[in-house]
Amino acid sequence: MNIQRNVLLNPGPATTTDTVKMAQIVPDICPREREFGQLMRELSTDLLKVVHADAADWAAVLFCGSGTLCIDSCVSSLVPAGKRLLIINNGAYSARAAAVARAYSVPHINLTFPADGLPDLDAVESTLAENTDIAAVYTTHQETGTGILNPVREIGALAHAHGAVMIADTISTYAMIPFSADEMNIDVCMSSAQKGIQGMTGLSFVIAKKSLLTAAKDYPVRSYYTNLVMQYEGFEETGEMRFTPPVQTVYAAKRALAEYFAEGEAKKWARHTRTINAIHEGIARLGLTETIPRAIQSGLVVAVNYPSADFDFTRVHDYCYERGYTIYPGKMQTASTFRLCALGAIDAPDIAAFFRVFEEALNA
């Protein structure tokens, strides 16, 4: 098949390979067949390998839905009765976790910091020391709205020092920035198939320590469809998701993971680094400015300031989109920005081609 290739510079879904797209073309199968259950078990094991998690101690829990479903599942399922969740919030995606906590009436502290900087670790530690009922700490590894990389390892160490578990939203860093869950002081992380593994939308997953999932059996049931423990136990008992899985997306994810391991985490990260460096160079060449200091950026997302007060994002977006390139609006209430991202199956030559079109758009 001759499939048009678009270069997506949004923060997901990401540009995929044709082989991942074609992996969805399979014979129809009932997802209750043992064959499909075995495929999901193999997928779950492979997902653990990405973050170097030992299958004896960790489990990957699969869901049908977007990455936000993972946020919903963790916030609603992992806070015991009489305890609180501490949310380290310096951006739109940690703010989403706080919104989920409010929706489920999960007792929590929403510790907020400016969206253009890192969390204050001293404030995090004092909050933990002053509130001994905090059972879990939640933060976002990369705040995708700004491209800030948060100090998850340090926050996790503080959480563990005060007897709390560490939940990290790694939706936009998993399978891109290499890390070991144990070395990062993480007890729970998460992602979705359309992000780092460069698969298709519709499949998300939580990676959690089995000991925590066992303990959470006694926690309040605040959600049914997204309950993490029910989903885990259901799969362990039957080899099936409790509800209909995204069948074709699972096949694509299996293929995407095979391509991830074939490329290798170090080479894949080097490719993302080449891509983001090309983005930095293009921004500088056009005289544009970046919103966030380079020192605290993730190396995956750049927030770019509007070049002028009359900059028309929609017109520039549409010009680029018609020519196969997608840019994305910003997510900062205090600044007019748009975002360029280094996710997906793209490399530096794609960025060079994009900036030729983008410059045309600015001139037009």
Salt bridges, closest charged atoms under 4 A:
ASP18 OD1 - LYS21 NZ 3.59
GLU42 OE1 - LYS254 NZ 3.93
ASP46 OD1 - LYS49 NZ 3.50
ASP46 OD2 - LYS254 NZ 3.57
ASP133 OD2 - ARG84 NE 2.84
ASP187 OD2 - HIS160 NE2 2.73
ASP187 OD1 - LYS209 NZ 3.07
GLU233 OE2 - LYS217 NZ 3.48
GLU240 OE1 - ARG32 NH1 3.26
GLU259 OE2 - ARG255 NE 2.72
GLU263 OE2 - ARG271 NE 2.74
GLU265 OE1 - HIS52 NE2 3.12
GLU290 OE2 - HIS280 ND1 2.73
GLU290 OE1 - ARG294 NE 3.29
ASP318 OD1 - HIS317 ND1 2.87
GLU322 OE1 - ARG323 NH1 3.44
ASP347 OD2 - ARG274 NH2 2.70
ASP350 OD1 - ARG5 NH1 2.89
GLU359 OE1 - ARG285 NH1 3.14
